[in-house]
Amino acid sequence: MKVDTRPGARARRPWTKAKSFLCVFLSLAFVFPTGIALPTPAAGAPAKDKKVKQDPALKGLPITELSADEAILHALNRLAYGPRPGDVERVRQIGLSKWIEQQLNPNAIDDRAVEARLEQFPTLRMSSAKLLAEYPQPKQQARQAAATIARDMADKGTQSAQEQTPVAESSESMKDDANAAAMKQEPPAEMNAATRGAGKRDLLGGGDPNAVPRAIADDSKRPQRAVEELAMSKVARAIYSERQLQQVMDDFWFNHFNVFAAKGEDRWFLTAYERDVIQPHTMGKFKDLLTATAKSPAMLFYLDNFLSVDPRAPERMAAERAARQMRRGGFGRPWPPRAQQQPQAKKNVRGLNENYGRELMELHTLGVDGGYTQKDVTEVARCFTGWTIDKPREYADFKFDERLHDPDPKIVLGKKIHAGGMKDGEQVIELLSRHPSTAKFISTKLARRFVSDTPPPSLVERMAQTFQSSDGDIRAVLKTMIYSPEFWSREAYRAKIKTPFELVVSTARALGADVDTPMPLVQWTGRIGEPLYQCQPPTGYADKSDAWVNTGALLNRLNYSLALAGNKVRGSRSDVGSLLGPEADGDAKAALNRAVQVFLGGQTATTTVETLEKQLDSPQVLQAKLDDPVKKVDLGVVAGLVLGAPEFQRR
């Protein structure tokens, strides 16, 4: 048997075993939450049977079961992506209610610092048309280069440009090519429903997180770069934006109205989708957000509605052409009839497509139990015929084509729809956005995201009432939820498991990390299980704990925490020593206690502390051999272990 004699090999073996043991502990802690029950609240926490004067920092909020520090930490973990160093004290000074009101009105918050960080991503400011022009597919880029060379040669008089320049495609053929490519390369959205989680991971997931993606490394004009810059900006905003609730809501609504970046032209449409459709409407009227998504080229392409036409439209258009020809013939004499051509198989025969109509009701508004039928799906699809994209590979703008629309009356949920033209679809949006099932469905999803996996029905009912009485005012619904006793209950405290994205961002915030290059954090998010913009089914990523709990993912969570705290993530630096203080440098137990206080608010289960203490004698922690008299604690390892603890994985 071969023995590994490399330096440090013996030290690595126990450390690998220790990490495996920690991973098993993490798995058990998540599966059996009673095993990591929080300790008894601090002495300052009010008891249910005894009326205690409320802390001034909590004034105006219905908080009776949490201490001031717990409540502030709870708010920062639910309404933001976790606290940064000093955040708890800053919120305490201004008052929690005032901080919440600021977050509910993000436009009043100065966020120029994060906008300055985003200047390094030029694609964020580009239109879809400009992205299509500047970041073409490699084959298209080669054709463009050939055309440019041909023109240059023609200018020099050496060759005719017509011999070298490819014949320009008509707008209709471009549209057909785009449609055909989408239909050939991607399965219909409805067939992806069984796929829970990510689709292709070639863009933003898997592999070495510290590796530089090709589109970034060579500063290329590959279309992947647009999606990569979008993902990096998402991470940067979540870490550094002062408008934290807006960033959380942006993630919520994008997931609700999910679009898969790897489906055809959507990689060019996604930047405008998030910038112009999702972000401006995160806390506005639901109807406005729904309308914006319905008209978005990204959604039209993803759910194939840009292909949906009245099946009788080709006949009508042919009849109209024939009538025009008859009129132009003059004196009642039609033009000579065309020679009969042999019938040939049509490319891309277009008809009614029900994908968008189904997802609009099941996922975007009413919910699967919202009271609609298959007949309603068909009728809604008819209402949205003609909602298409103007030249998907050139302009990529929303266009309503009256010629493709079904002009006949429709019946949706028992209501007659016959406003005519584009107004048919708008009337459906109006009907669905005001429906009681939509109010309940959206309120349930919000409560599940912010309160618990199984939100109290009484809270959902009050939120739904606000939704209806306010005409779908998202900010008003959030306010009803945040100012409810259920939001601040002991049962809700640390009741949610962080998604991979929430974990990656909250760890960087907790460490006060300076992230110059967000791409490795994007890659870590994918490695842990949530590659950004890569969720293939229209359901979006799951928002319940069981979707994120498995041994492999938990080991990756621990590895990420250790890497980031140990300054082993490219482009990110943190100073754990300044957070834990000089007294922690030579005493592993003191370092652990201080890390628990800094990163977990001093609250850990006894089993967590005992498990972590067992790791303190490891040479990886002490940075020394077991017989060395002088010990120096690796504070990055200690911090990484604490950030990998079950309590930090919860929010």
C-alpha positions, 0 to 999 in steps of 0.5 A, a space after each residue: 500500500 502506498 503511503 502519502 508522505 507529502 508534507 501536511 498529508 497526515 494533518 489533512 486526513 483528520 481535517 477531512 474526517 472532521 469536515 465529514 463529521 461536521 457535514 453529518 451533524 449539519 444533515 441531522 440538524 436540518 432533518 431533525 430541527 429539534 436537535 438544534 433548538 434555540 436556547 432559552 431566550 436571554 433574560 431581557 426577552 419578555 415572557 408571554 405571561 408577564 407584561 414587560 416594558 417594550 424596548 424603545 428600539 421596538 416602538 410601534 411594532 407588535 413584538 412580544 416574544 423576541 428580545 430587541 437584538 433578536 427582533 433586529 436580527 430577525 428583520 435583517 435576516 428576513 427583510 435583508 440579506 443578513 447583517 453586516 458588522 455593526 448593522 444591529 447596533 445601527 438599526 437599534 439606534 434609529 429604531 427598528 420601525 423607522 428602518 423598516 419604513 425606509 426599506 419599504 420606500 427604497 427610492 428615498 435611500 441613497 444607493 449611489 455607492 452600489 451603483 458605482 460598483 456596477 459601473 464595471 458591467 457595461 451590459 447592464 445599461 444596454 438594450 436587448 437590440 444593442 446586446 444582440 448587435 454587440 454580443 452575437 452568437 459565434 457563427 453570426 459573429 463570423 458572418 458579420 466579420 465576413 461581411 465587414 471584410 467584403 465591404 472593405 475589399 469592395 471599398 478598395 475596388 478589389 472585389 464586388 461586395 455583392 460577391 462576398 456579403 451574404 444576402 440579407 434576410 428578410 424580417 419574416 425569415 429572421 423571425 422564422 429562423 428564431 422560432 425554428 431555433 427555439 423549437 428545435 433546441 429547447 423543449 416546450 416549457 410545459 414539458 420541463 415542469 418535472 425538472 425541479 431546479 437548475 437546467 444547463 449549468 454551463 454558464 454559472 454553475 459547477 466546476 471550480 468557483 475560482 476559475 475565470 469563465 471564458 467569456 470573462 477571461 478573454 473579455 470576449 463578445 460572447 453572449 454568455 457575458 451578458 448573463 454573467 454580468 447580470 449574475 455578478 450585479 445581482 450578487 453585488 447588489 445583494 451584498 452592498 445595496 442599502 435598499 435591501 428589501 428591494 433586492 429581496 423582492 427583486 429575487 422573489 418576483 424574478 423567481 415568481 415570473 421565472 425565465 430560463 437564461 439558456 433558452 435561445 434568445 432569452 440570454 439577450 432579453 434577460 438584462 432588460 427583463 430584470 432591469 425594466 420589468 421586475 426591478 421598477 415594480 417590486 413594490 408597486 401594483 401587482 397588475 402593473 407588474 403582471 402587465 409588464 411581464 406579459 409584454 416582455 420579450 423575455 417572457 413571450 419567448 420563454 413561454 412561446 407566446 410569441 409563436 401563438 396565433 389564431 389558427 385561422 389567421 393564415 386563411 384570413 390573411 390569404 383571403 385579404 391578399 386575394 381581395 387586394 389582388 382582385 382590386 388591383 386587377 382593374 375593370 373587374 379582371 383579376 390578375 392571372 392566377 399563379 401556377 399551382 405549386 407542389 405542396 411542401 412541408 411547412 417549416 414552423 407551422 404556427 397555431 395556438 400555443 397554451 403555454 403562457 395561458 396555463 402558466 399565467 393562471 397556475 403560476 403567476 396569478 390564481 394558483 393550481 387550485 385557483 378554480 380554472 379549467 382547461 377550457 379557461 386555459 384555451 380561452 386565455 391563450 386565444 386572448 393573447 394571440 398576436 402578443 409577439 416580438 418584433 424581429 427577435 434577432 434585431 429589435 426584440 420589442 413587444 409588438 401586437 399583431 392584429 392580423 394574428 389575433 383571434 377576433 371572436 368572443 371568449 369566456 374566461 372564468 365565466 366572464 365574456 371577453 370581447 374588448 377587441 384586439 390587444 384589449 382582450 389580453 389586457 382585460 384578462 390581466 385585469 380579471 386575474 389580478 383582481 381575482 380572490 384566488 390571486 390575492 390568496 396565492 400571492 399572499 401565501 407565497 409572500 408569507 412563505 418567503 418571509 415568515 415560514 414554510 407553512 405560514 399561519 392561515 390567519 395571516 395569509 387571510 389578512 394579507 389577501 384582504 389587503 391585496 384586494 382592498 388596495 387593488 394589489 398594492 404590493 407595498 401595502 401587503 408587505 406592510 400588513 405582513 411585517 406589522 403582524 404578530 405572526 411575523 415576530 413570533 418565536 415560531 418564525 424566528 430562524 424557521 427558514 433555511 437559507 437558499 444557496 444564494 441567501 447563504 452566499 450573500 449573507 456570509 459575505 455580509 457577515 464577514 464584511 467582505 470586500 468583493 471586487 470580483 463577484 463571479 466566484 460567489 456566483 459560481 459558489 451559488 451554482 455549486 451549492 445548488 442554485 445557479 443564477 438565472 438557470 432554473 429551467 421550469 417556469 415554477 422557479 426555484 423552491 422556497 421550502 427547506 426540504 429542497 435545499 437539504 442534502 448532504 452534498 449541498 451542506 458540505 459545499 455550504 461548509 466549504 464555501 464558508 471556510 473558503 470565504 472566511 479564509 480568504 481563499 475565494 478569488 477577488 474577495 477579502 475579509 479581515 476576520 481578526 478585526 471582527 474577533 479581536 486580538 484576544 482571540 488570536 492565541 486562544 481557540 476557545 476564546 476565538 470560538 466564543 467570540 465568533 459565536 457572538 459576532 456571527 450568531 448573536 451569541 445564540 447556539 444550541 449546546 450540541 452545536 457548541 460541543 461539535 465545534 469545540 471538538 474541532 479546536 485541537 485540529 492542526 488546521 485550526 491551531 496552525 501548528 503540529 500537535 507537539 508545538 508549544 506555541 499555538 496560533 489560531 487560524 481565525 479564518 477556519 474558526 469563523 468558517 466553522 461557525 458560519 457553517 453551523 446550523 444556526 447560520 444556515 437558518 434565517 
